[in-house]
Amino acid sequence: MKLYLATASTDDVAWGAAHGMLDGVITTPGLLVDEADSDARSHLSELCRLVHGPIFAAVYAVDAAGAYRDGKELAKLSDQIVVQLPLLEETLGAMRRLQADGIRVSATHVYNSAQGLIAARAGASSVVTAVDRLDAAGHDGVAMIAELHAAFDASDAECDVIALNAATPARFGACALAGADAVALSADLCRALLVHPLTDRGIDEFLGDVARLRRAWPSS
């Protein structure tokens, strides 16, 4: 399973890349507007320089012509760019045209297996499902990740399932068990994955043992 950061922060991306924890980056217009100092495309180019993996970037338009135009422009930034399109009737044609042009596309706002299969049929190489939004709406986000994974396997669809914003380390692990091809999470949650009370207790004991060992054998 791959690990993506859901961020547009260059500091977060540099941290993830430096620690070898990062397979790619998923941005949104909201994340970009909060982080981009100049224009969004220059910022995306900078993210591409920081990490070798895919950088997911969304089109701004939701009509077929506008989404196709935006996707073509985004793809010019780098071979790393994966163009994100919201799954709508109006964007399906743009998705298919971009895929035919050799541009990787990803469908966002996918919340059931029917939507996922349609996206895959239209040429999406991945679908993005916001686990936190499903959970907040009273659905089981992790169960939907498992359903999408099973649907793609059953139909031989070559399409990855990306679980977005698993809210806790436990939900992150559940997404992995459900068959997610990638999980996209914030840098804060990524750091939280490293934390566990028993780890803290074990490190305290380890350091205590090391200190006693050094007192017993000062020259070692």
HULINGI-V914995 format. One record per residue. N is the residue number from 1. RES is the residue in one letter. SS is DSSP state (A for helix, B for strand, O for the rest). Layout:
N_RES_SS, N_RES_SS
This chain:
1_M_O, 2_K_B, 3_L_B, 4_Y_B, 5_L_B, 6_A_B, 7_T_O, 8_A_O, 9_S_O, 10_T_A, 11_D_A, 12_D_A, 13_V_A, 14_A_A, 15_W_A, 16_G_A, 17_A_A, 18_A_A, 19_H_O, 20_G_O, 21_M_O, 22_L_O, 23_D_O, 24_G_B, 25_V_B, 26_I_B, 27_T_O, 28_T_O, 29_P_A, 30_G_A, 31_L_A, 32_L_A, 33_V_A, 34_D_A, 35_E_A, 36_A_O, 37_D_O, 38_S_O, 39_D_O, 40_A_A, 41_R_A, 42_S_A, 43_H_A, 44_L_A, 45_S_A, 46_E_A, 47_L_A, 48_C_A, 49_R_A, 50_L_A, 51_V_O, 52_H_O, 53_G_O, 54_P_B, 55_I_B, 56_F_B, 57_A_B, 58_A_B, 59_V_O, 60_Y_O, 61_A_O, 62_V_O, 63_D_O, 64_A_A, 65_A_A, 66_G_A, 67_A_A, 68_Y_A, 69_R_A, 70_D_A, 71_G_A, 72_K_A, 73_E_A, 74_L_A, 75_A_A, 76_K_O, 77_L_O, 78_S_O, 79_D_O, 80_Q_O, 81_I_B, 82_V_B, 83_V_B, 84_Q_B, 85_L_B, 86_P_B, 87_L_O, 88_L_O, 89_E_A, 90_E_A, 91_T_A, 92_L_A, 93_G_A, 94_A_A, 95_M_A, 96_R_A, 97_R_A, 98_L_A, 99_Q_A, 100_A_A, 101_D_O, 102_G_O, 103_I_O, 104_R_O, 105_V_B, 106_S_B, 107_A_B, 108_T_B, 109_H_O, 110_V_O, 111_Y_O, 112_N_O, 113_S_A, 114_A_A, 115_Q_A, 116_G_A, 117_L_A, 118_I_A, 119_A_A, 120_A_A, 121_R_A, 122_A_A, 123_G_O, 124_A_O, 125_S_O, 126_S_B, 127_V_B, 128_V_B, 129_T_B, 130_A_B, 131_V_A, 132_D_A, 133_R_A, 134_L_A, 135_D_A, 136_A_A, 137_A_O, 138_G_O, 139_H_O, 140_D_O, 141_G_A, 142_V_A, 143_A_A, 144_M_A, 145_I_A, 146_A_A, 147_E_A, 148_L_A, 149_H_A, 150_A_A, 151_A_A, 152_F_A, 153_D_A, 154_A_A, 155_S_A, 156_D_O, 157_A_O, 158_E_O, 159_C_O, 160_D_B, 161_V_B, 162_I_B, 163_A_B, 164_L_B, 165_N_O, 166_A_O, 167_A_O, 168_T_O, 169_P_A, 170_A_A, 171_R_A, 172_F_A, 173_G_A, 174_A_A, 175_C_A, 176_A_A, 177_L_A, 178_A_O, 179_G_O, 180_A_O, 181_D_O, 182_A_B, 183_V_B, 184_A_B, 185_L_B, 186_S_O, 187_A_A, 188_D_A, 189_L_A, 190_C_A, 191_R_A, 192_A_A, 193_L_O, 194_L_O, 195_V_O, 196_H_O, 197_P_A, 198_L_A, 199_T_A, 200_D_A, 201_R_A, 202_G_A, 203_I_A, 204_D_A, 205_E_A, 206_F_A, 207_L_A, 208_G_A, 209_D_A, 210_V_A, 211_A_A, 212_R_A, 213_L_A, 214_R_A, 215_R_A, 216_A_A, 217_W_O, 218_P_O, 219_S_O, 220_S_O
